[in-house]
Amino acid sequence: MASEKRLEVVTCTAPVNIAVIKYWGKRDEELILPINSSLSVTLHQDQLKTTTTAAISRDFTEDRIWLNGREEDVGQPRLQACLREIRRLARKRRSDGHEDPLPLSLSYKVHVASVNNFPTAAGLASSAAGYACLAYALARVYGVESDLSEVARRGSGSACRSLYGGFVEWRMGERADGKDSIARQVAPESHWPELRVLILVVSTEKKLTGSTAGMQTSVETSALLRFRAEALVPARMAEMTRCVRERDFQAFGQLTMKDSNQFHATCMDTFPPISYLNDTSRRIIHLVHCFNAHHGQTKVAYTFDAGANAVIFTLDDTVAEFVAAVRHSFPPELNGDKFLKGLPVEPVPLSDELKAALGTDPTPGGIKYIIVTQVGPGPQVLDDPGAHLLGPNGLPKAAA
C-alpha cells in the first residue's frame, strides 16, 4: 500500500527547445517576465533530453539536488522559486477541496537527481530542459495538475516552452504578476513530419557570458533591443506562426535566420558588447548562405542561441547533401565514425559545382560532431522503476 511506502518517487524526461523567434531580456528579473514573446521548436528526446527523478519522504531532513552526478546547492534562488511555487500550488489544490490521493504532508522534503544526455551550459538550452523536467517531476510527486508555465519559468524563462511538444509560443503577457506570461502549443510535433534539425556542436565549453547576466546588460544598454522587442517582434511572431501552420519552409527559414542575426546584433549593441559566436559559427553562416545560393532557394536555415553552436533547420530530403557539405567544409579530425549522432544519414557525394560554390578552404575539426534530430513531444513520465536516478534510500544510484 502507498501509505506504507517510505518514499514517493517520480521520474520524468523533458526536451530541449530551440527558439526561432528569440527571447532576450526581462521586464521583471524575479518573476522572469520577458520583454517580448518568443516561439520555439521542441527537439526530439531520443537525441536530447533531461531525465529527472524527484522523491519525497517523511525521512528526509532537508531538500537536496544532484545534477549530472554532483550535489548542487539547493539554496539557489531559482531552484527555491520553483520549489516554493510547486508547494504553493499543492497547498492551493488541497485547500480547494481536491482530495489528495497521496497521504503525504506538504512539509516533506524532496530529493532531486537530474542528468542531461548532452553538454550542460554550452548554449544547447540545457537549463530549459532541466527546469521543465524539474517542474514536471515535482508536479507529479506533489499531485499538482495546474499549468506549470509559471513554475518552469521561475527556473529558466525558456523552460516554459519545453513543457510542450511541437511548436510553442511563450506569450510575454501584460500583467505585472505574470499570470498571463505562459507557454502554449502552436502546432503538435506531428504537424511537420519532414522538418529536420541538425545541431552543429562547435564547442562544449561553458560560455563566457551566461544568459542571465548577458540579458541584464542588454536591457540596460541596448537601444536596439528595446526597438526589436516593441517594433519588430509582434509582427515576426504572427509571421512565424503562419510559416509553421502552412509549413512554408522558405519563409520559415529566412525569418529564422534574420531573427537569429538580429538577436546577435542586439548582443553586439550591448555595452560592453557580448559575442556568443566564434569564427566557426561565422563560417557556418557563410556555408549556409553559399549552399542556398547554389540551389537558388532557402533549403537550410541556421539559428544560434547564446552560444557558438549552430542549430540548422532543413527538410529530410536535404539532410544528406547538407551533411556532406559540412563534412567537406569542416573535415572531422579523428572521430570520423562518431561525427554523426542521432538519426541515420546516408552518405552522398558532393557535386563539383557545390564544392566550388562553397568556396572557402576547409577548417578541419571546426565542428566536433553533428546531432541529427527532429521535432518531438513534450515531457514524459517513465513508469519503469529501473529508470529512477535515486535509490530506495533517496540517494543517487551508483553509476552502472
Secondary structure by P-SEA (a helix, b strand, c coil): ccccccbbbbbbbbbbbbbccccccccccccccccccbbbbbcccccbbbbbbbbbcccccbbbbbccccccccccaaaaaaaaaaaaaaaaaaaacccccccccccbbbbbbbbbccccccccaaaaaaaaaaaaaaaaaacccccaaaaaaaacccccccccccccccccccccccccccccccccccccccbbbbbbccccccccccaaaaaaaaaaccaaaaaaacccaaaaaaaaaaaaaacaaaaaaaaaaaaaaaaaaaaaacccccccccaaaaaaaaaaaaaaaaaccccbbbbbccccbbbbbbcccaaaaaaaaaaaaccccccccccccccbbbbbbbcaaaaaaaccccccccccbbbbbcccccbbbbcccccccccccccccccc
